[in-house]
Amino acid sequence: MARLVLSVLGLSASQSQSGAYALILQEETSGSRIPIIIGSAEAQAIAIALEGLKPPRPLTHDLFVNLSQIHDISLLEVEINKVEEGVFYAQLILKSNKGTIKMDARTSDAIALAIRFQSPIYVSASVLKKAGIILDEKPKKTQDFNKKQGIPPKEEITKLKVSLAKAINDEDYEQASIIKTKINKIEDSIKG
């Protein structure tokens, strides 16, 4: 069965379901995208890993990683291998001293773990054909924060980093993710 590499493009609020999020995965060669609707808790777990945030207490996926490391288990890869009636199915491919193990997992959990383990994410060609979307979209220009907000970007970044630290300390990870995204956009606009 042919497999293709996916990367996590991002998360956005779902247009179709209130309180849900769309996890957007992108196939690296064709640019085809797979939107997967997930809950807010799952989105938060993925956003925290994507942003590289370290919560003061470990979250469930972090516990899984810690336990795996203690028992010398590594996540080799994640494979999204089936989609039925809009539900995606994934497998974790793990390596332990007993050999290679395949485990069924919710796709959102598998992605959250793949990010934490820095493991590749694959999709079967049949799933990509069935659920993939090809967008004919030109990239948008990065906003010029100097003109739009009237605040020098370095001062804005400093203010946002203070807010980010407070959000993490308060365990408000959704707000922390939003702030981190703003910081990244400003830093990208500076690079130019």
C-alpha atoms as one frame of an Amber mdcrd trajectory, in Angstrom:
protein
   0.000   0.000   0.000   1.436   3.400  -1.021   1.997   5.858   1.812   2.614
   9.573   1.725   4.156  11.940   4.290   1.946  14.434   6.093   2.840  17.505
   8.103   0.674  19.456  10.508  -0.277  22.698   8.795  -2.271  24.090  11.719
  -5.501  24.300  13.653  -8.507  26.508  13.098 -11.951  26.869  14.585 -14.399
  24.590  12.792 -16.823  26.379  10.501 -19.299  23.500  10.699 -19.304  22.480
  14.378 -19.461  24.854  17.321 -16.705  24.268  19.889 -14.757  22.018  17.524
 -11.535  22.603  15.630 -10.187  21.581  12.262  -6.764  19.954  12.346  -5.236
  20.599   8.923  -2.680  18.093   7.657  -0.827  18.630   4.386   0.736  16.053
   2.098   4.251  17.258   1.372   4.500  16.558  -2.373   1.104  17.507  -3.801
   0.065  20.015  -1.148  -3.253  18.180  -0.693  -4.814  18.936   2.665  -6.804
  16.753   4.999  -9.074  18.544   7.478  -9.917  16.475  10.550 -12.547  17.759
  12.983 -11.423  17.357  16.604 -12.599  18.528  20.007 -11.206  21.468  21.948
  -9.228  19.300  24.410  -7.555  17.466  21.526  -6.851  20.765  19.754  -5.303
  22.134  22.935  -3.024  19.084  23.287  -1.848  19.485  19.690  -1.446  23.280
  19.925   0.698  23.000  23.048   3.013  20.526  21.314   3.165  22.585  18.099
   4.084  25.724  20.006   6.680  23.900  22.100   5.013  25.035  25.322   5.958
  23.296  28.556   3.048  23.242  31.007   3.931  23.329  34.710   2.337  19.876
  35.113   2.468  17.120  32.473  -0.592  16.599  30.307  -1.855  13.123  29.364
   0.185  12.917  26.153   3.290  14.053  28.035   2.715  11.261  30.574   2.539
   8.764  27.703   5.862  10.057  26.345   7.481   9.945  29.802   6.243   6.414
  30.468   7.385   5.283  27.021  10.858   6.683  27.596  11.144   4.974  30.983
  10.318   1.631  29.324  12.498   2.288  26.262   9.561   2.481  23.859   9.757
   4.829  20.895   7.126   5.959  18.434   8.500   5.129  14.994   5.609   6.618
  13.058   1.910   7.342  12.878  -0.171   6.087   9.993  -3.632   7.334   9.088
  -4.891   4.269   7.312  -8.662   4.538   6.997 -11.529   6.994   6.800 -15.160
   5.919   7.110 -18.128   8.285   7.269 -15.830  11.204   8.105 -14.034   9.361
  10.920 -10.285   8.917  10.488  -8.446   5.891  11.881  -4.793   5.849  12.843
  -2.165   3.446  14.113   0.847   4.055  16.282   3.879   2.051  15.172   5.959
   1.576  18.331   9.337  -0.033  18.883  10.137  -1.754  22.157  12.442  -4.500
  23.378   9.677  -6.913  22.277   9.875  -5.671  18.678   7.530  -3.548  16.620
   4.029  -3.048  17.966   1.013  -1.559  16.170  -1.663   0.114  18.266  -4.992
   1.577  17.218  -5.383   5.228  18.261  -7.675   8.176  17.728  -6.110  10.289
  15.012  -5.969  13.391  17.211  -4.097  11.477  19.936  -1.765   9.932  17.371
  -0.915  13.382  15.963  -0.379  14.844  19.452   2.046  12.014  20.191   3.806
  12.224  16.818   4.575  15.883  17.464   5.934  15.151  20.942   8.035  12.202
  19.741   9.031  14.090  16.564   7.869  11.076  14.562   6.722  11.090  10.939
   3.039  11.012  10.040   1.952   8.954   7.031  -1.330   8.597   5.200  -2.335
   5.833   2.833  -2.833   6.959  -0.766  -6.428   5.717  -0.645  -7.256   7.909
   2.382  -5.638  10.942   0.750  -7.599  10.307  -2.444 -10.852   9.962  -0.504
 -10.436  12.836   1.981  -7.755  15.115   0.553  -8.516  18.618  -0.672  -6.391
  20.466  -3.196  -6.521  24.230  -2.784  -5.551  26.615  -5.550  -4.530  29.344
  -3.167  -1.702  31.844  -3.390   0.100  32.628  -0.137  -1.014  35.804   1.581
   1.497  38.544   2.271   2.688  38.803   5.838   1.089  41.706   7.670   3.242
  44.730   8.381   2.762  45.063  12.131   4.710  48.345  12.304   2.133  50.176
  10.191  -0.977  48.359  11.345  -0.499  48.635  15.091   1.782  51.655  15.465
   3.929  49.754  18.003   7.545  48.836  17.273   7.584  45.065  16.711  10.284
  44.316  19.305   8.290  46.105  22.022   5.156  44.223  20.954   7.032  40.898
  21.144   8.265  41.741  24.649   4.710  42.524  25.808   3.393  39.340  24.199
   6.117  37.199  25.822   5.084  38.510  29.242   1.456  37.622  28.430   2.570
  34.203  27.161   4.414  33.432  30.398   1.342  34.449  32.426  -0.995  32.306
  30.283   1.285  29.267  30.700   1.566  29.841  34.442  -2.251  30.087  34.645
  -2.488  26.882  32.532  -4.553  28.764  29.930  -3.034  26.895  27.002  -5.534
  28.047  24.402  -4.650  31.677  25.150  -0.944  30.765  25.211  -1.248  29.234
  21.750  -2.973  32.357  20.405  -0.268  34.585  21.888   2.531  32.381  20.536
   0.980  32.571  17.059   0.952  36.379  17.290   4.627  36.365  18.323   5.501
  34.119  15.373   3.660  36.396  12.919   5.467  39.476  14.175   8.829  37.698
  14.061   8.073  36.545  10.502   7.180  40.111   9.468  10.497  41.363  10.892
  12.421  38.740   8.907  10.486  39.807   5.975
